[in-house]
Amino acid sequence: MVEEESNSSMMPKLITFLSSVLQRVAKSNDDLNDNNDSATETQKNSAFHGLTRPSISLQSYLERIFKYANCSNSCFIVAYVYLDRFAQRQPLLPINSYNVHRLLITSVLVAAKFMDDLCYNNAFYARVGGISTREINFLEVDFLFGLGFHLNVTPNTFHTYSSCLQKEMLLLNPPLNNISLLTPQTSLNNKTLLTFQEDEASHHQNHQQVAA
C-alpha cells in the first residue's frame, strides 16, 4: 500500500519526463524528415500519421490520459517499453510530431489491456484521445502487428526501464529544459527512445511453446 501511494505521488513527474523525452525525440525526427522527402512519404502512408500536428502539447495529452484512463501506474512504464519496441522494429516510422499522439494513446491502451484486470474499452480511449472508435480500433491492430505481438514485459525489462526513468528524474531539476536521456546504461538515437537490448530468448521460447 505504501509503495503504491509512493508510486502515485511520483506519476506527475514521470508524466512530465515521458512527455519531454517524446517531445525531444519527435522534434529530432522532424528535423531529419525535413531533409528526407522519401521518408516523409513513407510515414504519410502510416495510420498513425496525422495531416497536421495536434494543437495539444504532449504533456497535456499525457496528463489527460493519466486523468481519465484510470489505468495502473505500471501501464505507463509498459507503454514506454512498447513505444521503444515499436520504434526499433519500425525504423521507417520514427516517432515524430505527426504520429506521437496516436502512438501514445494506442500504447497506453494496449498496455492497460495487457496489465490491468479491468480497463476501459476502446470507445472510451478514443474519446480520451480525441479520435474515433473506428480509428483507435485500427491503430490498435496496426500497433500490435508493428510490435510483432511482443507484449510480454519481463520483470528485468520493466525494472530496467523504470530504473532509467527514476534515475533521470532524480537528476533533473524543474523546469525540465535541457533533458538528456543519456545515462551510463542507455543511449539515444533519433529513431528510438531507449536502445536497451532486451533478452529476446524468453520471448522466442514462449512463442515456440504456444505454437507447439
Secondary structure, 3 states (H helix, E strand, C coil): CHHHHHHHHHHHHHHHHHHHHHHHHHHHHHHHHCCCHHHHHHHHCCCCCCCCCCCCCHHHHHHHHHHHHCCCCHHHHHHHHHHHHHHHHCCCCCCCCCCHHHHHHHHHHHHHHHHCCCCCCHHHHHHHHCCCHHHHHHHHHHHHHHCCCCCCCCHHHHHHHHHHHHHHHHHCCCCCCCCCCCECCECCCCCCCCCCCCCCHHHHHHHHHHHC
